[in-house]
Amino acid sequence: TGGFQGNAELLGRYVSPHAQHMYLRANPWSTGDGLLAALDAGAATTPALDTFYGHAMTAPPARFGADRFQEMSHKYGPMAVAINLDGRRFADESAGTGEETLNIAVARQQNATAAYVFDAATADRPYEAGPLARVIVERARQAGGHVVQARPAAPTPPRRALRRGASPVYRGAGACGDHVHLRRAQRGPGHASSAPRCIRLDAANGEGAG
């Protein structure tokens, strides 16, 4: 087979240098033997070997088995703002036809990890791909995942921008308790996150698949 989701070296070469931090929800016996044989014979690769189908899933220290992969999938990403471990927004969350483009971008971040930031309205906004974001976040919390929820804010607090380099996830959740205005993705449907009452941050790993 040309599939190589079971080959850590090929995943690191083509998909992400942080592939070792990704969950594998696919056949682990496809190790790229056909691809390697073709390369040895002089074949060339296509430019799309860095893409995959997968979902953002609850990151460690959460603990759960493969039988819970589906319920731990955070498919609401296109409605959120994605921030990496450096506190930087790194993608247009609405790009693509679903969450696949965002998940590929997450896989390329440090530790294949990102935080999803969204408000109370988004937490309860229905979408076709899965349960409400609020439900998924509570599952993540119960499994031991990192979840941060803002304190209720004053009725008319001052607005401030989320600055580059200020990581609200791993540097004390600096956004909590303040009114934060986050500019949503540029191309997809607008779901503005101007949240005076509830901002949640959920660390999520990309999931590799064949």
DOSEVEX-746664 format. One record per residue (C-alpha): residue in one letter; z, x, y. Coordinates in Angstrom, 3 decimals. Layout:
<rec><marnu>a</marnu><w>Z</w><u>X</u><v>Y</v></rec>
...
END
This chain:
<rec><marnu>t</marnu><w>0.000</w><u>0.000</u><v>0.000</v></rec>
<rec><marnu>g</marnu><w>-0.516</w><u>1.042</u><v>3.599</v></rec>
<rec><marnu>g</marnu><w>2.699</w><u>-0.675</u><v>4.682</v></rec>
<rec><marnu>f</marnu><w>5.437</w><u>1.820</u><v>5.490</v></rec>
<rec><marnu>q</marnu><w>8.533</w><u>-0.143</u><v>6.495</v></rec>
<rec><marnu>g</marnu><w>10.388</w><u>1.623</u><v>3.673</v></rec>
<rec><marnu>n</marnu><w>9.499</w><u>5.104</u><v>4.939</v></rec>
<rec><marnu>a</marnu><w>11.946</w><u>6.313</u><v>7.591</v></rec>
<rec><marnu>e</marnu><w>9.783</w><u>9.281</u><v>8.578</v></rec>
<rec><marnu>l</marnu><w>6.696</w><u>7.135</u><v>9.208</v></rec>
<rec><marnu>l</marnu><w>8.733</w><u>4.537</u><v>11.104</v></rec>
<rec><marnu>g</marnu><w>10.052</w><u>7.268</u><v>13.358</v></rec>
<rec><marnu>r</marnu><w>6.572</w><u>8.719</u><v>13.825</v></rec>
<rec><marnu>y</marnu><w>4.695</w><u>5.511</u><v>14.604</v></rec>
<rec><marnu>v</marnu><w>7.113</w><u>2.703</u><v>15.499</v></rec>
<rec><marnu>s</marnu><w>10.139</w><u>4.118</u><v>17.323</v></rec>
<rec><marnu>p</marnu><w>12.182</w><u>7.334</u><v>17.441</v></rec>
<rec><marnu>h</marnu><w>15.191</w><u>5.020</u><v>17.126</v></rec>
<rec><marnu>a</marnu><w>13.966</w><u>3.293</u><v>13.959</v></rec>
<rec><marnu>q</marnu><w>17.058</w><u>4.370</u><v>12.019</v></rec>
<rec><marnu>h</marnu><w>19.048</w><u>1.879</u><v>14.093</v></rec>
<rec><marnu>m</marnu><w>16.828</w><u>-1.058</u><v>13.138</v></rec>
<rec><marnu>y</marnu><w>17.512</w><u>-3.565</u><v>10.385</v></rec>
<rec><marnu>l</marnu><w>14.918</w><u>-3.839</u><v>7.628</v></rec>
<rec><marnu>r</marnu><w>14.062</w><u>-7.407</u><v>6.707</v></rec>
<rec><marnu>a</marnu><w>11.095</w><u>-6.708</u><v>4.464</v></rec>
<rec><marnu>n</marnu><w>10.098</w><u>-5.140</u><v>1.178</v></rec>
<rec><marnu>p</marnu><w>11.771</w><u>-1.681</u><v>1.101</v></rec>
<rec><marnu>w</marnu><w>9.396</w><u>-0.354</u><v>-1.570</v></rec>
<rec><marnu>s</marnu><w>6.375</w><u>-0.135</u><v>0.724</v></rec>
<rec><marnu>t</marnu><w>6.581</w><u>3.518</u><v>1.719</v></rec>
<rec><marnu>g</marnu><w>3.089</w><u>4.090</u><v>3.076</v></rec>
<rec><marnu>d</marnu><w>1.626</w><u>5.792</u><v>0.002</v></rec>
<rec><marnu>g</marnu><w>-1.808</w><u>4.298</u><v>0.664</v></rec>
<rec><marnu>l</marnu><w>-1.691</w><u>5.325</u><v>4.314</v></rec>
<rec><marnu>l</marnu><w>-0.616</w><u>8.858</u><v>3.444</v></rec>
<rec><marnu>a</marnu><w>-3.346</w><u>9.177</u><v>0.837</v></rec>
<rec><marnu>a</marnu><w>-5.946</w><u>8.022</u><v>3.356</v></rec>
<rec><marnu>l</marnu><w>-4.665</w><u>10.461</u><v>5.970</v></rec>
<rec><marnu>d</marnu><w>-4.826</w><u>13.299</u><v>3.449</v></rec>
<rec><marnu>a</marnu><w>-8.452</w><u>12.354</u><v>2.820</v></rec>
<rec><marnu>g</marnu><w>-9.235</w><u>12.642</u><v>6.531</v></rec>
<rec><marnu>a</marnu><w>-8.878</w><u>9.031</u><v>7.668</v></rec>
<rec><marnu>a</marnu><w>-7.788</w><u>8.182</u><v>11.203</v></rec>
<rec><marnu>t</marnu><w>-5.108</w><u>5.681</u><v>12.204</v></rec>
<rec><marnu>t</marnu><w>-5.515</w><u>2.697</u><v>14.501</v></rec>
<rec><marnu>p</marnu><w>-3.758</w><u>2.645</u><v>17.893</v></rec>
<rec><marnu>a</marnu><w>-1.585</w><u>-0.344</u><v>16.916</v></rec>
<rec><marnu>l</marnu><w>0.688</w><u>1.231</u><v>14.310</v></rec>
<rec><marnu>d</marnu><w>3.581</w><u>1.027</u><v>16.776</v></rec>
<rec><marnu>t</marnu><w>3.677</w><u>-2.770</u><v>16.580</v></rec>
<rec><marnu>f</marnu><w>5.578</w><u>-4.921</u><v>14.097</v></rec>
<rec><marnu>y</marnu><w>6.838</w><u>-8.443</u><v>13.548</v></rec>
<rec><marnu>g</marnu><w>10.575</w><u>-8.787</u><v>13.872</v></rec>
<rec><marnu>h</marnu><w>13.479</w><u>-10.396</u><v>15.691</v></rec>
<rec><marnu>a</marnu><w>16.282</w><u>-9.098</u><v>17.894</v></rec>
<rec><marnu>m</marnu><w>19.455</w><u>-9.295</u><v>15.853</v></rec>
<rec><marnu>t</marnu><w>23.168</w><u>-8.933</u><v>16.509</v></rec>
<rec><marnu>a</marnu><w>23.976</w><u>-5.229</u><v>16.806</v></rec>
<rec><marnu>p</marnu><w>26.879</w><u>-3.277</u><v>15.340</v></rec>
<rec><marnu>p</marnu><w>29.832</w><u>-3.342</u><v>15.247</v></rec>
<rec><marnu>a</marnu><w>28.996</w><u>-6.830</u><v>13.966</v></rec>
<rec><marnu>r</marnu><w>28.972</w><u>-6.988</u><v>10.186</v></rec>
<rec><marnu>f</marnu><w>26.838</w><u>-9.395</u><v>8.158</v></rec>
<rec><marnu>g</marnu><w>24.663</w><u>-9.356</u><v>5.071</v></rec>
<rec><marnu>a</marnu><w>20.942</w><u>-9.801</u><v>4.594</v></rec>
<rec><marnu>d</marnu><w>21.556</w><u>-13.450</u><v>3.712</v></rec>
<rec><marnu>r</marnu><w>22.539</w><u>-14.028</u><v>7.364</v></rec>
<rec><marnu>f</marnu><w>19.595</w><u>-12.262</u><v>9.029</v></rec>
<rec><marnu>q</marnu><w>18.023</w><u>-15.554</u><v>10.076</v></rec>
<rec><marnu>e</marnu><w>21.140</w><u>-17.011</u><v>11.692</v></rec>
<rec><marnu>m</marnu><w>21.838</w><u>-13.704</u><v>13.479</v></rec>
<rec><marnu>s</marnu><w>18.373</w><u>-13.611</u><v>15.084</v></rec>
<rec><marnu>h</marnu><w>18.382</w><u>-13.919</u><v>18.892</v></rec>
<rec><marnu>k</marnu><w>15.082</w><u>-15.669</u><v>19.459</v></rec>
<rec><marnu>y</marnu><w>15.944</w><u>-16.850</u><v>22.967</v></rec>
<rec><marnu>g</marnu><w>15.093</w><u>-13.420</u><v>24.437</v></rec>
<rec><marnu>p</marnu><w>12.121</w><u>-14.655</u><v>26.524</v></rec>
<rec><marnu>m</marnu><w>14.563</w><u>-16.868</u><v>28.483</v></rec>
<rec><marnu>a</marnu><w>16.981</w><u>-14.001</u><v>29.172</v></rec>
<rec><marnu>v</marnu><w>16.959</w><u>-10.751</u><v>31.118</v></rec>
<rec><marnu>a</marnu><w>16.899</w><u>-7.724</u><v>28.799</v></rec>
<rec><marnu>i</marnu><w>18.788</w><u>-4.593</u><v>29.861</v></rec>
<rec><marnu>n</marnu><w>18.973</w><u>-1.313</u><v>27.934</v></rec>
<rec><marnu>l</marnu><w>22.021</w><u>0.916</u><v>27.466</v></rec>
<rec><marnu>d</marnu><w>21.272</w><u>2.672</u><v>30.760</v></rec>
<rec><marnu>g</marnu><w>21.587</w><u>-0.650</u><v>32.568</v></rec>
<rec><marnu>r</marnu><w>17.852</w><u>-0.844</u><v>33.276</v></rec>
<rec><marnu>r</marnu><w>15.516</w><u>-3.755</u><v>32.748</v></rec>
<rec><marnu>f</marnu><w>12.638</w><u>-2.423</u><v>30.648</v></rec>
<rec><marnu>a</marnu><w>10.232</w><u>-5.268</u><v>29.853</v></rec>
<rec><marnu>d</marnu><w>8.610</w><u>-8.488</u><v>30.963</v></rec>
<rec><marnu>e</marnu><w>10.593</w><u>-10.726</u><v>28.631</v></rec>
<rec><marnu>s</marnu><w>7.960</w><u>-13.463</u><v>28.710</v></rec>
<rec><marnu>a</marnu><w>5.042</w><u>-11.241</u><v>27.628</v></rec>
<rec><marnu>g</marnu><w>3.215</w><u>-12.221</u><v>24.444</v></rec>
<rec><marnu>t</marnu><w>3.173</w><u>-15.529</u><v>22.660</v></rec>
<rec><marnu>g</marnu><w>6.842</w><u>-15.534</u><v>21.649</v></rec>
<rec><marnu>e</marnu><w>9.499</w><u>-12.839</u><v>21.378</v></rec>
<rec><marnu>e</marnu><w>7.441</w><u>-10.265</u><v>19.465</v></rec>
<rec><marnu>t</marnu><w>6.460</w><u>-8.139</u><v>22.476</v></rec>
<rec><marnu>l</marnu><w>10.039</w><u>-8.024</u><v>23.742</v></rec>
<rec><marnu>n</marnu><w>11.352</w><u>-7.006</u><v>20.319</v></rec>
<rec><marnu>i</marnu><w>8.904</w><u>-4.111</u><v>20.125</v></rec>
<rec><marnu>a</marnu><w>10.116</w><u>-2.981</u><v>23.547</v></rec>
<rec><marnu>v</marnu><w>13.757</w><u>-3.244</u><v>22.420</v></rec>
<rec><marnu>a</marnu><w>12.973</w><u>-1.036</u><v>19.426</v></rec>
<rec><marnu>r</marnu><w>11.864</w><u>1.759</u><v>21.767</v></rec>
<rec><marnu>q</marnu><w>15.095</w><u>1.777</u><v>23.771</v></rec>
<rec><marnu>q</marnu><w>18.065</w><u>4.017</u><v>23.040</v></rec>
<rec><marnu>n</marnu><w>19.575</w><u>3.078</u><v>19.669</v></rec>
<rec><marnu>a</marnu><w>16.967</w><u>0.289</u><v>19.482</v></rec>
<rec><marnu>t</marnu><w>19.500</w><u>-1.784</u><v>21.397</v></rec>
<rec><marnu>a</marnu><w>19.502</w><u>-4.034</u><v>24.451</v></rec>
<rec><marnu>a</marnu><w>21.724</w><u>-6.607</u><v>26.121</v></rec>
<rec><marnu>y</marnu><w>20.472</w><u>-10.118</u><v>26.848</v></rec>
<rec><marnu>v</marnu><w>21.850</w><u>-11.537</u><v>30.112</v></rec>
<rec><marnu>f</marnu><w>21.662</w><u>-15.271</u><v>30.823</v></rec>
<rec><marnu>d</marnu><w>23.532</w><u>-18.083</u><v>32.505</v></rec>
<rec><marnu>a</marnu><w>25.202</w><u>-21.265</u><v>31.308</v></rec>
<rec><marnu>a</marnu><w>22.060</w><u>-23.333</u><v>31.849</v></rec>
<rec><marnu>t</marnu><w>20.033</w><u>-20.985</u><v>29.657</v></rec>
<rec><marnu>a</marnu><w>22.778</w><u>-21.003</u><v>27.023</v></rec>
<rec><marnu>d</marnu><w>22.184</w><u>-24.745</u><v>26.594</v></rec>
<rec><marnu>r</marnu><w>18.407</w><u>-24.816</u><v>27.137</v></rec>
<rec><marnu>p</marnu><w>16.499</w><u>-26.020</u><v>24.029</v></rec>
<rec><marnu>y</marnu><w>13.578</w><u>-23.972</u><v>22.761</v></rec>
<rec><marnu>e</marnu><w>11.355</w><u>-24.228</u><v>19.708</v></rec>
<rec><marnu>a</marnu><w>12.206</w><u>-20.976</u><v>17.944</v></rec>
<rec><marnu>g</marnu><w>15.805</w><u>-21.637</u><v>16.986</v></rec>
<rec><marnu>p</marnu><w>19.295</w><u>-22.918</u><v>17.841</v></rec>
<rec><marnu>l</marnu><w>20.684</w><u>-22.863</u><v>21.372</v></rec>
<rec><marnu>a</marnu><w>21.510</w><u>-19.419</u><v>22.714</v></rec>
<rec><marnu>r</marnu><w>25.142</w><u>-20.506</u><v>22.980</v></rec>
<rec><marnu>v</marnu><w>25.224</w><u>-21.121</u><v>19.220</v></rec>
<rec><marnu>i</marnu><w>23.691</w><u>-17.733</u><v>18.387</v></rec>
<rec><marnu>v</marnu><w>26.075</w><u>-15.892</u><v>20.706</v></rec>
<rec><marnu>e</marnu><w>29.085</w><u>-17.567</u><v>19.123</v></rec>
<rec><marnu>r</marnu><w>27.844</w><u>-16.505</u><v>15.684</v></rec>
<rec><marnu>a</marnu><w>27.519</w><u>-12.953</u><v>17.002</v></rec>
<rec><marnu>r</marnu><w>31.051</w><u>-13.081</u><v>18.402</v></rec>
<rec><marnu>q</marnu><w>32.487</w><u>-14.304</u><v>15.117</v></rec>
<rec><marnu>a</marnu><w>30.678</w><u>-11.518</u><v>13.247</v></rec>
<rec><marnu>g</marnu><w>32.270</w><u>-8.902</u><v>15.521</v></rec>
<rec><marnu>g</marnu><w>29.375</w><u>-8.338</u><v>17.936</v></rec>
<rec><marnu>h</marnu><w>29.767</w><u>-7.361</u><v>21.581</v></rec>
<rec><marnu>v</marnu><w>29.742</w><u>-10.458</u><v>23.772</v></rec>
<rec><marnu>v</marnu><w>30.875</w><u>-10.571</u><v>27.410</v></rec>
<rec><marnu>q</marnu><w>31.330</w><u>-13.805</u><v>29.351</v></rec>
<rec><marnu>a</marnu><w>31.816</w><u>-13.974</u><v>33.122</v></rec>
<rec><marnu>r</marnu><w>34.901</w><u>-15.431</u><v>34.703</v></rec>
<rec><marnu>p</marnu><w>34.389</w><u>-18.577</u><v>36.787</v></rec>
<rec><marnu>a</marnu><w>33.268</w><u>-17.537</u><v>40.245</v></rec>
<rec><marnu>a</marnu><w>34.317</w><u>-18.793</u><v>43.651</v></rec>
<rec><marnu>p</marnu><w>32.265</w><u>-21.757</u><v>44.968</v></rec>
<rec><marnu>t</marnu><w>30.281</w><u>-19.706</u><v>47.506</v></rec>
<rec><marnu>p</marnu><w>30.468</w><u>-16.037</u><v>46.515</v></rec>
<rec><marnu>p</marnu><w>28.186</w><u>-13.416</u><v>48.082</v></rec>
<rec><marnu>r</marnu><w>25.010</w><u>-12.563</u><v>46.219</v></rec>
<rec><marnu>r</marnu><w>24.279</w><u>-9.054</u><v>45.106</v></rec>
<rec><marnu>a</marnu><w>21.537</w><u>-7.459</u><v>43.066</v></rec>
<rec><marnu>l</marnu><w>22.079</w><u>-5.920</u><v>39.674</v></rec>
<rec><marnu>r</marnu><w>21.431</w><u>-2.283</u><v>40.488</v></rec>
<rec><marnu>r</marnu><w>19.485</w><u>0.180</u><v>38.398</v></rec>
<rec><marnu>g</marnu><w>21.794</w><u>2.366</u><v>36.368</v></rec>
<rec><marnu>a</marnu><w>24.762</w><u>-0.015</u><v>36.514</v></rec>
<rec><marnu>s</marnu><w>25.310</w><u>-1.040</u><v>32.916</v></rec>
<rec><marnu>p</marnu><w>27.327</w><u>-4.289</u><v>32.755</v></rec>
<rec><marnu>v</marnu><w>27.615</w><u>-4.008</u><v>28.985</v></rec>
<rec><marnu>y</marnu><w>29.195</w><u>-0.635</u><v>28.388</v></rec>
<rec><marnu>r</marnu><w>30.694</w><u>0.111</u><v>31.810</v></rec>
<rec><marnu>g</marnu><w>33.182</w><u>-2.683</u><v>32.127</v></rec>
<rec><marnu>a</marnu><w>30.881</w><u>-5.677</u><v>32.502</v></rec>
<rec><marnu>g</marnu><w>30.526</w><u>-5.132</u><v>36.230</v></rec>
<rec><marnu>a</marnu><w>28.581</w><u>-8.352</u><v>36.725</v></rec>
<rec><marnu>c</marnu><w>31.391</w><u>-10.566</u><v>35.470</v></rec>
<rec><marnu>g</marnu><w>33.099</w><u>-12.721</u><v>38.032</v></rec>
<rec><marnu>d</marnu><w>30.464</w><u>-12.149</u><v>40.711</v></rec>
<rec><marnu>h</marnu><w>27.432</w><u>-14.189</u><v>41.632</v></rec>
<rec><marnu>v</marnu><w>24.404</w><u>-12.293</u><v>40.347</v></rec>
<rec><marnu>h</marnu><w>20.782</w><u>-13.164</u><v>41.066</v></rec>
<rec><marnu>l</marnu><w>18.397</w><u>-11.868</u><v>38.407</v></rec>
<rec><marnu>r</marnu><w>14.665</w><u>-12.101</u><v>39.016</v></rec>
<rec><marnu>r</marnu><w>13.015</w><u>-13.556</u><v>35.948</v></rec>
<rec><marnu>a</marnu><w>9.943</w><u>-12.352</u><v>34.121</v></rec>
<rec><marnu>q</marnu><w>6.686</w><u>-12.309</u><v>36.027</v></rec>
<rec><marnu>r</marnu><w>4.180</w><u>-13.958</u><v>33.708</v></rec>
<rec><marnu>g</marnu><w>5.909</w><u>-16.603</u><v>31.640</v></rec>
<rec><marnu>p</marnu><w>7.511</w><u>-19.925</u><v>32.598</v></rec>
<rec><marnu>g</marnu><w>10.261</w><u>-19.450</u><v>35.160</v></rec>
<rec><marnu>h</marnu><w>13.867</w><u>-19.832</u><v>34.055</v></rec>
<rec><marnu>a</marnu><w>15.761</w><u>-18.414</u><v>37.035</v></rec>
<rec><marnu>s</marnu><w>19.132</w><u>-16.939</u><v>36.185</v></rec>
<rec><marnu>s</marnu><w>21.168</w><u>-17.385</u><v>39.335</v></rec>
<rec><marnu>a</marnu><w>24.523</w><u>-17.837</u><v>37.693</v></rec>
<rec><marnu>p</marnu><w>27.734</w><u>-18.416</u><v>39.600</v></rec>
<rec><marnu>r</marnu><w>29.685</w><u>-19.469</u><v>36.525</v></rec>
<rec><marnu>c</marnu><w>28.558</w><u>-17.983</u><v>33.233</v></rec>
<rec><marnu>i</marnu><w>26.739</w><u>-14.770</u><v>32.433</v></rec>
<rec><marnu>r</marnu><w>26.703</w><u>-13.596</u><v>28.858</v></rec>
<rec><marnu>l</marnu><w>25.630</w><u>-10.235</u><v>27.555</v></rec>
<rec><marnu>d</marnu><w>24.769</w><u>-9.803</u><v>23.927</v></rec>
<rec><marnu>a</marnu><w>23.817</w><u>-6.492</u><v>22.365</v></rec>
<rec><marnu>a</marnu><w>20.891</w><u>-6.846</u><v>19.990</v></rec>
<rec><marnu>n</marnu><w>18.996</w><u>-4.476</u><v>17.719</v></rec>
<rec><marnu>g</marnu><w>15.295</w><u>-4.790</u><v>17.011</v></rec>
<rec><marnu>e</marnu><w>14.455</w><u>-5.722</u><v>13.446</v></rec>
<rec><marnu>g</marnu><w>11.682</w><u>-3.897</u><v>11.645</v></rec>
<rec><marnu>a</marnu><w>9.388</w><u>-5.766</u><v>9.292</v></rec>
<rec><marnu>g</marnu><w>6.261</w><u>-5.068</u><v>7.341</v></rec>
END
